[in-house]
Amino acid sequence: MRELCGLAARTYGLTAPRAAATLDNAASRAVLTRPWFVRTGETRLDGRPGPTYLRAL
């Protein structure tokens, strides 16, 4: 994840990638709950609820 975020900043100029995962996607939510992402709210993906996350680069 660290390498991916570095690439996003260097190559694409991103400053704050956002992510979301549905509640039934435990693997994706596990990655997003690690220290590098902060939970910012809720959304719906394909009609299913899920948390949203943000990571400052």
VOSEBA-956684 format. One record per residue: x negated, y, z of N, C-alpha, C in turn; residue in one letter. Coordinates in nm, 4 decimals, always signed. Example, Ala and Ser with C-alpha at 12.3 -4.5 7.8 and 13.67 -1.06 7.14 Angstrom:
((-1.3190, -0.5690, +0.7800), (-1.2300, -0.4500, +0.7800), (-1.3200, -0.3300, +0.7800), 'a');
((-1.2850, -0.2250, +0.7080), (-1.3670, -0.1060, +0.7140), (-1.2900, +0.0030, +0.7870), 's');
This chain:
((-0.0832, -0.1172, +0.0000), (+0.0000, +0.0000, +0.0000), (-0.0883, +0.1243, +0.0000), 'm');
((-0.1968, +0.1199, +0.0773), (-0.2871, +0.2346, +0.0817), (-0.3423, +0.2665, -0.0578), 'r');
((-0.3829, +0.1621, -0.1291), (-0.4380, +0.1814, -0.2629), (-0.3320, +0.2347, -0.3592), 'e');
((-0.2122, +0.1824, -0.3506), (-0.1032, +0.2287, -0.4359), (-0.0711, +0.3759, -0.4110), 'l');
((-0.0682, +0.4164, -0.2849), (-0.0401, +0.5567, -0.2525), (-0.1539, +0.6475, -0.2977), 'c');
((-0.2782, +0.5998, -0.2859), (-0.3916, +0.6768, -0.3362), (-0.3823, +0.6974, -0.4867), 'g');
((-0.3468, +0.5929, -0.5574), (-0.3294, +0.6011, -0.7019), (-0.2170, +0.6983, -0.7369), 'l');
((-0.1086, +0.6925, -0.6636), (+0.0049, +0.7828, -0.6884), (-0.0373, +0.9285, -0.6730), 'a');
((-0.1190, +0.9561, -0.5739), (-0.1643, +1.0936, -0.5506), (-0.2654, +1.1383, -0.6560), 'a');
((-0.3657, +1.0551, -0.6805), (-0.4729, +1.0926, -0.7742), (-0.4259, +1.0961, -0.9188), 'r');
((-0.3572, +0.9942, -0.9613), (-0.3224, +0.9796, -1.1021), (-0.1960, +1.0546, -1.1408), 't');
((-0.0979, +1.0536, -1.0535), (+0.0320, +1.1103, -1.0886), (+0.0656, +1.2393, -1.0142), 'y');
((-0.0199, +1.2801, -0.9209), (+0.0032, +1.4042, -0.8491), (+0.1194, +1.3996, -0.7507), 'g');
((+0.1604, +1.2813, -0.7113), (+0.2706, +1.2705, -0.6147), (+0.2239, +1.3149, -0.4764), 'l');
((+0.3121, +1.3794, -0.4041), (+0.2773, +1.4250, -0.2692), (+0.3600, +1.3577, -0.1612), 't');
((+0.4736, +1.2998, -0.1976), (+0.5591, +1.2359, -0.0977), (+0.6483, +1.1308, -0.1638), 'a');
((+0.5952, +1.0106, -0.1865), (+0.6771, +0.9057, -0.2456), (+0.7950, +0.8694, -0.1558), 'p');
((+0.9070, +0.8413, -0.2170), (+1.0276, +0.8004, -0.1445), (+1.0581, +0.6562, -0.1822), 'r');
((+1.1217, +0.5859, -0.0909), (+1.1584, +0.4469, -0.1158), (+1.2891, +0.4158, -0.0441), 'a');
((+1.3541, +0.3102, -0.0892), (+1.4768, +0.2631, -0.0255), (+1.4849, +0.1129, -0.0457), 'a');
((+1.5561, +0.0469, +0.0431), (+1.5771, -0.0975, +0.0321), (+1.7129, -0.1310, +0.0917), 'a');
((+1.7806, -0.2265, +0.0341), (+1.9104, -0.2649, +0.0878), (+1.8929, -0.3391, +0.2204), 't');
((+1.9965, -0.3388, +0.2994), (+1.9901, -0.4036, +0.4306), (+1.9643, -0.5531, +0.4195), 'l');
((+2.0052, -0.6150, +0.3091), (+1.9824, -0.7587, +0.2941), (+1.8454, -0.7921, +0.2348), 'd');
((+1.7604, -0.6931, +0.2137), (+1.6263, -0.7150, +0.1596), (+1.5240, -0.6985, +0.2726), 'n');
((+1.5141, -0.7996, +0.3558), (+1.4290, -0.7938, +0.4747), (+1.2811, -0.7749, +0.4407), 'a');
((+1.2331, -0.8368, +0.3334), (+1.0913, -0.8262, +0.2979), (+1.0533, -0.6822, +0.2624), 'a');
((+1.1335, -0.6167, +0.1820), (+1.1041, -0.4777, +0.1446), (+1.1136, -0.3847, +0.2650), 's');
((+1.2152, -0.4057, +0.3471), (+1.2280, -0.3209, +0.4669), (+1.1108, -0.3420, +0.5617), 'r');
((+1.0571, -0.4635, +0.5688), (+0.9422, -0.4905, +0.6551), (+0.8203, -0.4093, +0.6114), 'a');
((+0.7968, -0.4034, +0.4805), (+0.6851, -0.3238, +0.4287), (+0.7067, -0.1760, +0.4595), 'v');
((+0.8291, -0.1283, +0.4394), (+0.8576, +0.0140, +0.4567), (+0.8608, +0.0580, +0.6030), 'l');
((+0.8725, -0.0329, +0.6953), (+0.8746, +0.0066, +0.8362), (+0.7351, +0.0106, +0.8976), 't');
((+0.6361, -0.0226, +0.8212), (+0.4990, -0.0116, +0.8726), (+0.4658, +0.1369, +0.8896), 'r');
((+0.3578, +0.1685, +0.9599), (+0.3305, +0.3077, +0.9992), (+0.3231, +0.4117, +0.8877), 'p');
((+0.3018, +0.3706, +0.7646), (+0.2819, +0.4731, +0.6615), (+0.4112, +0.5323, +0.6066), 'w');
((+0.5273, +0.4754, +0.6347), (+0.6542, +0.5338, +0.5914), (+0.7374, +0.5772, +0.7114), 'f');
((+0.8152, +0.6823, +0.6936), (+0.9049, +0.7330, +0.7981), (+1.0468, +0.7205, +0.7465), 'v');
((+1.1326, +0.6660, +0.8282), (+1.2732, +0.6534, +0.7881), (+1.3379, +0.7908, +0.7860), 'r');
((+1.4081, +0.8208, +0.6765), (+1.4647, +0.9555, +0.6608), (+1.6162, +0.9583, +0.6510), 't');
((+1.6798, +0.8455, +0.6323), (+1.8256, +0.8480, +0.6207), (+1.8806, +0.7187, +0.5650), 'g');
((+1.9978, +0.7296, +0.5046), (+2.0687, +0.6148, +0.4478), (+2.1076, +0.6451, +0.3034), 'e');
((+2.1238, +0.5404, +0.2247), (+2.1680, +0.5534, +0.0867), (+2.2480, +0.4299, +0.0480), 't');
((+2.2915, +0.4264, -0.0749), (+2.3573, +0.3070, -0.1284), (+2.2836, +0.2688, -0.2565), 'r');
((+2.2477, +0.1420, -0.2679), (+2.1805, +0.0886, -0.3862), (+2.2695, -0.0209, -0.4437), 'l');
((+2.3142, -0.0036, -0.5652), (+2.4076, -0.0989, -0.6271), (+2.5283, -0.1241, -0.5377), 'd');
((+2.5738, -0.0193, -0.4701), (+2.6906, -0.0297, -0.3846), (+2.6640, -0.0846, -0.2458), 'g');
((+2.5385, -0.1216, -0.2170), (+2.5040, -0.1783, -0.0863), (+2.4279, -0.0751, -0.0042), 'r');
((+2.4550, -0.0662, +0.1261), (+2.3872, +0.0313, +0.2109), (+2.2426, -0.0063, +0.2368), 'p');
((+2.1624, +0.0963, +0.2619), (+2.0224, +0.0721, +0.2961), (+1.9548, +0.1982, +0.3441), 'g');
((+1.8477, +0.1828, +0.4201), (+1.7722, +0.2968, +0.4701), (+1.6822, +0.3572, +0.3615), 'p');
((+1.6518, +0.4858, +0.3762), (+1.5573, +0.5543, +0.2889), (+1.4331, +0.5900, +0.3697), 't');
((+1.3194, +0.5993, +0.3009), (+1.1905, +0.6237, +0.3649), (+1.1105, +0.7260, +0.2851), 'y');
((+1.0174, +0.7907, +0.3517), (+0.9300, +0.8908, +0.2895), (+0.7895, +0.8706, +0.3425), 'l');
((+0.6894, +0.8929, +0.2565), (+0.5503, +0.8870, +0.3004), (+0.4774, +1.0089, +0.2490), 'r');
((+0.4252, +1.0881, +0.3401), (+0.3458, +1.2037, +0.3011), (+0.2065, +1.1553, +0.2602), 'a');
((+0.1547, +1.2083, +0.1492), (+0.0212, +1.1675, +0.1036), (-0.0843, +1.2672, +0.1408), 'l');
